[in-house]
Amino acid sequence: MEILIRKEKQNDYDEIREIIKSAFKAIEKDDNDFNEWTLAERIRQSEYYINDLSLVAEIDGKVVGHIMFTPLKIKGSNASYESLDLAPVSVHADFQNQGIGKQLVRAGIETAKKLGYKSLIVMGHPKYYQSFGFELASKWKIGLDNNFDSKYLFALELVEGGLEGVSGVVEYCPPFYNEKGELI
Ligand SMILES: CC(C)(COP(=O)(O)OP(=O)(O)OC[C@H]1O[C@@H](n2cnc3c(N)ncnc32)[C@H](O)[C@@H]1OP(=O)(O)O)[C@@H](O)C(=O)NCCC(=O)NCCS
């Protein structure tokens, strides 16, 4: 099975929506317009969209997986640091557990390094992300709030010392928040 990882294109958008829906349907309600598939669309329509870091996995001409990365800020008490967030990532329900997600994450990490990003943040399952070298963000005192105790927030240095001296509360780019300021 040959998997091609490439940048998403406009004529992939409908297929991508179906993939994200199929991957998240157990967790998200279809009638909620603030969900993972509308998140991808809000990101695309925003100034925070990075086409080089919006990738699809294709098998025999069919798009089966998708990943996006967006700029993220780590706000310390005296400084704000630029980082990158990984979300959302989805593999079509019929194609999961065949290594496609891993290839998308690895390709994204390599591109992010080439583009000069120093670190990457992700909220997700410990076992999955630790396999790429992510460590608990709390190690650097990076958190969703000042308690720095999230068990699901992970960070990865993309260059040696990429998070040296960096600590604070993560602030996602605006498409992640609803009008009440709540995080998706
Ligand atoms: C999470 C996801 C992107 C992984 O992609 P994938 O192609 O299915 O996974 P891979 O084949 O690359 O990796 C398989 C490994 O991931 C693990 N895995 C898959 N889904 C997982 C999940 N939801 N939680 C924890 N581990 C998971 C498998 O157990 C397997 O572990 P192993 O290598 O130790 O056997 C995909 O399963 C998916 O779309 N899930 C639903 C949406 C989601 O939860 N997205 C992530 C949050 S943003």
The ligand as an SDF file (V2000), in Angstrom:
LIG
                    3D

 48 50  0  0  0  0  0  0  0  0999 V2000
   -5.6150    9.2590   15.9580 C   0  0  0  0  0  0  0  0  0  0  0  0
   -5.4890    8.9390   14.4610 C   0  0  0  0  0  0  0  0  0  0  0  0
   -5.1930   10.2000   13.6740 C   0  0  0  0  0  0  0  0  0  0  0  0
   -4.3000    7.9570   14.3120 C   0  0  0  0  0  0  0  0  0  0  0  0
   -4.1430    7.6250   12.9620 O   0  0  0  0  0  0  0  0  0  0  0  0
   -4.0150    6.0770   12.5100 P   0  0  0  0  0  0  0  0  0  0  0  0
   -3.6020    6.0720   11.0980 O   0  0  0  0  0  0  0  0  0  0  0  0
   -5.2750    5.3890   12.8670 O   0  0  0  0  0  0  0  0  0  0  0  0
   -2.8800    5.5730   13.4950 O   0  0  0  0  0  0  0  0  0  0  0  0
   -1.5130    4.8720   13.1140 P   0  0  0  0  0  0  0  0  0  0  0  0
   -1.8290    3.6580   12.2980 O   0  0  0  0  0  0  0  0  0  0  0  0
   -0.5560    5.8380   12.5700 O   0  0  0  0  0  0  0  0  0  0  0  0
   -1.0030    4.4850   14.5390 O   0  0  0  0  0  0  0  0  0  0  0  0
   -1.6060    3.4100   15.1740 C   0  0  0  0  0  0  0  0  0  0  0  0
   -1.2620    3.4950   16.6370 C   0  0  0  0  0  0  0  0  0  0  0  0
   -2.0110    4.5650   17.2130 O   0  0  0  0  0  0  0  0  0  0  0  0
   -2.8350    4.0720   18.2430 C   0  0  0  0  0  0  0  0  0  0  0  0
   -4.0550    4.8550   18.1940 N   0  0  0  0  0  0  0  0  0  0  0  0
   -4.9030    5.0310   17.1510 C   0  0  0  0  0  0  0  0  0  0  0  0
   -5.9240    5.8220   17.5240 N   0  0  0  0  0  0  0  0  0  0  0  0
   -5.6940    6.1500   18.8120 C   0  0  0  0  0  0  0  0  0  0  0  0
   -6.3890    6.9270   19.7470 C   0  0  0  0  0  0  0  0  0  0  0  0
   -7.5580    7.5510   19.4400 N   0  0  0  0  0  0  0  0  0  0  0  0
   -5.8630    7.0280   20.9850 N   0  0  0  0  0  0  0  0  0  0  0  0
   -4.7130    6.4330   21.3140 C   0  0  0  0  0  0  0  0  0  0  0  0
   -4.0130    5.6700   20.4610 N   0  0  0  0  0  0  0  0  0  0  0  0
   -4.5030    5.5320   19.2360 C   0  0  0  0  0  0  0  0  0  0  0  0
   -3.0380    2.6130   17.9280 C   0  0  0  0  0  0  0  0  0  0  0  0
   -3.3440    1.8940   19.0890 O   0  0  0  0  0  0  0  0  0  0  0  0
   -1.6760    2.2410   17.3480 C   0  0  0  0  0  0  0  0  0  0  0  0
   -0.7330    2.0150   18.3840 O   0  0  0  0  0  0  0  0  0  0  0  0
    0.5320    1.0310   18.1440 P   0  0  0  0  0  0  0  0  0  0  0  0
    1.3610    1.6160   17.0320 O   0  0  0  0  0  0  0  0  0  0  0  0
    1.2320    1.0620   19.4760 O   0  0  0  0  0  0  0  0  0  0  0  0
   -0.0690   -0.2920   17.7930 O   0  0  0  0  0  0  0  0  0  0  0  0
   -6.7600    8.2530   13.9000 C   0  0  0  0  0  0  0  0  0  0  0  0
   -6.9650    7.0300   14.5460 O   0  0  0  0  0  0  0  0  0  0  0  0
   -8.0170    9.1080   14.0100 C   0  0  0  0  0  0  0  0  0  0  0  0
   -8.3620    9.8310   13.0940 O   0  0  0  0  0  0  0  0  0  0  0  0
   -8.7150    9.0060   15.1620 N   0  0  0  0  0  0  0  0  0  0  0  0
   -9.9450    9.7690   15.4010 C   0  0  0  0  0  0  0  0  0  0  0  0
   -9.7030   11.2510   15.5120 C   0  0  0  0  0  0  0  0  0  0  0  0
   -8.7040   11.6100   16.6040 C   0  0  0  0  0  0  0  0  0  0  0  0
   -8.7980   11.1220   17.7350 O   0  0  0  0  0  0  0  0  0  0  0  0
   -7.7250   12.4900   16.2490 N   0  0  0  0  0  0  0  0  0  0  0  0
   -6.6700   12.8780   17.1720 C   0  0  0  0  0  0  0  0  0  0  0  0
   -7.0300   14.0190   18.0500 C   0  0  0  0  0  0  0  0  0  0  0  0
   -6.7430   15.6080   17.2430 S   0  0  0  0  0  0  0  0  0  0  0  0
  1  2  1  0
  2  3  1  0
  2  4  1  0
  2 36  1  0
  4  5  1  0
  5  6  1  0
  6  7  2  0
  6  8  1  0
  6  9  1  0
  9 10  1  0
 10 11  2  0
 10 12  1  0
 10 13  1  0
 13 14  1  0
 14 15  1  0
 15 16  1  0
 15 30  1  0
 16 17  1  0
 17 18  1  0
 17 28  1  0
 18 19  1  0
 18 27  1  0
 19 20  2  0
 20 21  1  0
 21 22  1  0
 21 27  2  0
 22 23  1  0
 22 24  2  0
 24 25  1  0
 25 26  2  0
 26 27  1  0
 28 29  1  0
 28 30  1  0
 30 31  1  0
 31 32  1  0
 32 33  2  0
 32 34  1  0
 32 35  1  0
 36 37  1  0
 36 38  1  0
 38 39  2  0
 38 40  1  0
 40 41  1  0
 41 42  1  0
 42 43  1  0
 43 44  2  0
 43 45  1  0
 45 46  1  0
 46 47  1  0
 47 48  1  0
M  END
$$$$
